[in-house]
């Protein structure tokens, strides 16, 4: 067997996740030929095909599926090795791979600035995506810590609440419900909603809320961005259910109105989460403790 490189394995893992050379190239910030070359060299090292064409995309061969399983586990062990070596360095320097759900982007930059003021030598690499994809990053050991609005029940992980996450119904200020008080939840049944995409934690919370109140949810459109949803609500496309930490400016300026619905706002929490099997480096422990000890108070002032 010929030598192969760490970079080739990382490239294969991204291609396997995306099932596309072009999408993998975008995520890795390299050209498609560069990705193809890395995969070809890896296949040459083992003397067999790991991927094969499937229409415009690719699929893994039987050998590729086996390689994916072992390579994913190996990457997790490499990250544990990095954490072990980091213990010998302490907090003099370090790197944290942090993944957060998209709604957290409204407060995470502020928290990272405050943390950086305490630990200027620690580098934080940030990834933002919806809940489903962020969970995938954690499962594949590609994230040291994850910030999300609901702890996963199907994974062996440690999840610690560090801040509240109030969610409520918002409408354009001239909406007829905006002038009513103490609305029964059933009053929402006749109105249409602009909602987050499937895989979003906010969408899942909204779906559970309507089911618990035995109220039909009329969806007019799905959107993958809180910012786009806010614009759609302001334009009169429909109502929405959003974290109040994402709409503070719009509520203060009068561009959005908070509906007075019985039982709302719903008070959920933000969690800092990691796999139970994950060995945390000193830098990662420091950031986790920072969120738990200071995150909530800083967020209450900020948003």
C-alpha positions in Angstrom: 0.0 0.0 0.0 1.3 3.4 -1.0 1.4 6.3 1.6 -1.7 8.5 1.9 -2.2 11.8 3.7 -4.4 13.3 6.4 -5.6 15.9 3.9 -6.7 13.2 1.5 -8.8 11.5 4.2 -10.3 14.9 5.2 -11.2 15.5 1.5 -12.8 12.1 1.2 -14.9 12.7 4.3 -16.3 15.9 2.9 -17.0 14.3 -0.5 -18.8 11.5 1.3 -20.9 13.9 3.3 -21.8 16.1 0.3 -22.1 13.3 -2.2 -20.7 15.8 -4.6 -17.2 16.8 -5.7 -18.4 20.4 -6.5 -20.1 20.9 -3.2 -17.2 19.4 -1.3 -14.9 21.8 -3.2 -17.1 24.8 -2.1 -17.0 23.7 1.6 -13.2 23.1 1.5 -12.5 26.4 -0.4 -10.6 24.6 -3.2 -11.2 23.8 -6.8 -13.0 20.7 -8.1 -9.9 19.4 -9.8 -8.0 19.6 -6.5 -10.7 17.6 -4.8 -10.7 15.0 -7.6 -7.0 14.7 -7.4 -7.0 14.1 -3.6 -9.6 11.3 -4.0 -7.8 9.7 -6.9 -4.5 9.7 -4.9 -6.3 8.1 -2.0 -7.8 5.4 -4.2 -4.4 4.8 -5.8 -2.9 4.3 -2.3 -5.3 1.5 -1.5 -5.7 0.2 -5.0 -9.5 0.3 -5.2 -12.3 2.7 -6.0 -13.9 4.5 -3.0 -16.5 6.6 -5.0 -18.3 6.2 -8.3 -20.6 8.4 -10.4 -24.3 8.6 -9.6 -25.9 10.9 -12.1 -24.5 14.4 -11.5 -23.4 13.4 -8.0 -21.3 10.5 -6.6 -22.0 7.6 -4.4 -19.7 5.5 -2.2 -18.6 2.0 -3.3 -18.9 -0.8 -0.8 -15.2 -0.2 0.0 -15.9 3.5 0.3 -18.7 2.9 2.9 -16.3 0.8 5.0 -13.6 3.5 4.6 -16.0 6.2 5.7 -16.9 4.3 8.9 -13.3 3.8 10.0 -12.1 7.2 8.9 -14.8 8.9 10.9 -13.8 7.0 14.0 -10.1 7.7 13.4 -10.8 11.5 13.0 -12.4 11.4 16.4 -9.4 9.7 17.9 -7.1 12.3 16.3 -9.1 15.0 18.0 -8.8 13.3 21.3 -5.1 13.2 20.7 -5.0 16.9 20.1 -7.0 17.5 23.3 -4.5 15.3 25.2 -1.5 17.2 23.9 -3.2 20.5 24.6 -3.3 19.6 28.3 0.5 19.9 28.2 0.2 23.4 26.9 -2.6 24.5 29.2 -4.4 27.8 28.4 -1.3 29.4 26.8 -2.9 28.7 23.4 -5.5 26.4 21.9 -8.2 26.0 19.2 -11.9 25.3 19.6 -14.1 24.1 16.8 -17.5 25.5 17.8 -20.8 24.8 15.9 -24.0 26.7 16.6 -27.5 26.7 15.3 -28.3 29.6 13.1 -30.5 31.4 15.6 -27.4 31.6 18.0 -25.6 33.9 15.5 -27.4 36.8 17.1 -25.4 36.5 20.3 -22.5 34.2 19.7 -20.2 36.9 18.2 -20.7 39.0 21.3 -19.8 36.1 23.6 -16.8 35.2 21.5 -15.5 38.8 21.8 -15.9 38.7 25.5 -14.2 35.3 25.7 -11.4 36.6 23.5 -10.7 39.4 25.9 -10.1 36.8 28.6 -8.1 34.3 26.5 -6.6 36.1 23.5 -4.4 33.2 22.5 -7.3 30.8 22.0 -8.5 30.5 18.4 -12.2 29.7 17.9 -13.4 28.3 14.5 -17.1 28.9 14.1 -19.6 27.0 12.0 -23.3 28.1 11.7 -26.0 25.8 10.4 -29.4 24.4 11.2 -29.9 22.0 14.1 -29.8 18.9 12.0 -26.5 19.7 10.3 -25.0 20.9 13.6 -25.9 17.6 15.2 -24.1 15.9 12.3 -21.0 17.9 13.0 -21.0 16.8 16.6 -21.8 13.2 15.8 -18.8 13.0 13.4 -16.5 14.6 15.9 -16.1 17.7 13.8 -17.2 20.1 16.6 -15.7 20.3 20.1 -18.8 22.1 21.4 -22.3 22.8 20.0 -24.7 25.5 21.0 -28.3 24.7 20.4 -31.8 25.3 21.7 -32.7 21.7 22.7 -30.5 18.9 24.0 -30.5 15.9 21.7 -32.2 12.8 23.3 -30.8 10.2 20.9 -27.1 10.9 21.5 -24.9 10.1 24.5 -23.9 13.7 25.2 -23.6 16.3 28.0 -25.8 19.3 27.6 -25.8 22.2 30.1 -28.3 25.1 30.0 -26.6 28.5 30.2 -29.2 31.0 29.1 -33.0 31.3 28.4 -34.4 31.2 24.9 -37.9 32.8 24.9 -39.9 32.2 21.8 -43.1 34.1 20.8 -45.4 34.9 17.9 -44.6 38.0 15.9 -46.7 40.0 13.4 -46.6 43.2 11.4 -47.6 46.1 13.6 -50.8 46.7 11.7 -52.0 43.1 11.9 -55.5 42.8 13.5 -54.2 40.4 16.2 -51.5 42.9 17.3 -54.2 45.0 19.0 -55.8 42.2 20.9 -54.9 41.1 24.4 -54.7 37.6 26.0 -55.4 35.8 22.8 -56.4 32.1 23.0 -53.9 30.0 21.1 -56.8 28.7 18.9 -57.1 32.2 17.4 -53.9 31.5 15.4 -55.6 28.7 13.4 -57.1 31.0 10.8 -53.8 32.8 9.9 -50.9 31.8 7.7 -47.3 31.4 9.0 -43.8 31.9 7.5 -41.7 29.2 9.1 -38.1 27.9 9.2 -37.0 24.9 7.1 -37.3 21.3 8.2 -34.2 20.5 10.3 -34.4 23.8 12.2 -34.8 23.7 16.0 -37.3 26.7 15.9 -39.4 24.8 13.3 -39.5 21.7 15.5 -40.4 23.8 18.6 -43.2 25.5 16.6 -44.6 22.2 15.4 -44.7 20.8 18.9 -46.4 23.9 20.2 -49.2 23.8 17.7 -49.7 20.0 18.2 -49.8 20.5 22.0 -52.5 23.2 21.6 -54.4 21.0 19.0 -54.3 23.8 16.5 -53.7 23.5 12.8 -50.6 25.2 11.4 -51.1 26.9 8.0 -47.7 27.3 6.4 -47.5 29.8 3.5 -43.8 29.5 3.0 -40.6 27.9 4.4 -37.4 30.0 4.6 -33.9 29.0 5.8 -33.1 32.4 7.5 -34.5 34.3 10.4 -33.6 37.5 8.7 -35.7 36.6 5.6 -38.6 35.5 7.8 -38.5 38.9 9.6 -38.7 40.7 6.3 -41.5 38.5 5.1 -43.5 39.1 8.3 -43.0 42.9 8.0 -44.2 42.7 4.4 -47.4 41.0 5.5 -46.8 37.6 4.1 -47.8 35.9 7.4 -47.1 35.5 11.1 -44.1 33.7 12.5 -42.7 32.1 15.7 -39.2 33.3 16.5 -36.8 33.5 19.4 -37.2 36.9 21.0 -33.4 37.2 21.1 -33.5 37.6 17.3 -36.1 40.4 17.0 -35.2 42.9 19.7 -34.3 45.6 17.3 -37.4 45.2 15.2 -39.7 45.2 18.3 -38.0 48.3 19.7 -38.3 50.1 16.4 -41.9 49.2 15.9 -41.3 47.2 12.7 -42.6 44.0 14.3 -45.3 43.5 17.0 -45.3 40.8 19.7 -48.6 39.0 19.9 -50.2 38.6 23.3 -51.0 34.9 23.2 -51.9 32.8 26.2 -49.0 30.6 27.4 -46.4 32.7 25.4 -43.6 33.5 25.3 -42.4 29.9 25.6 -39.3 29.9 27.8 -36.8 27.4 26.4 -33.1 27.3 27.0 -29.8 27.5 25.2 -27.4 24.6 25.8 -23.7 24.0 25.4 -23.4 20.4 24.3 -20.7 17.8 23.5 -20.5 14.1 23.1 -20.0 12.3 26.5 -17.0 10.5 25.0 -15.4 13.7 23.9 -12.1 14.6 25.6 -12.2 18.4 26.1 -9.0 20.4 25.8 -8.2 23.1 28.4 -9.3 25.7 25.9 -12.6 24.0 25.2 -13.2 23.5 29.0 -12.5 27.2 29.5 -15.1 28.2 26.8 -17.7 25.8 28.2 -17.2 27.2 31.7 -17.4 30.8 30.4 -20.7 30.1 28.8 -22.2 28.5 31.9 -20.9 31.1 34.3 -21.2 34.3 32.3 -23.1 33.6 29.0 -26.7 34.0 30.3 -26.0 37.3 32.1 -24.2 38.8 29.1 -27.0 37.7 26.8 -29.6 39.3 29.0 -27.8 42.6 28.7 -27.2 42.2 25.0 -30.5 40.9 23.8 
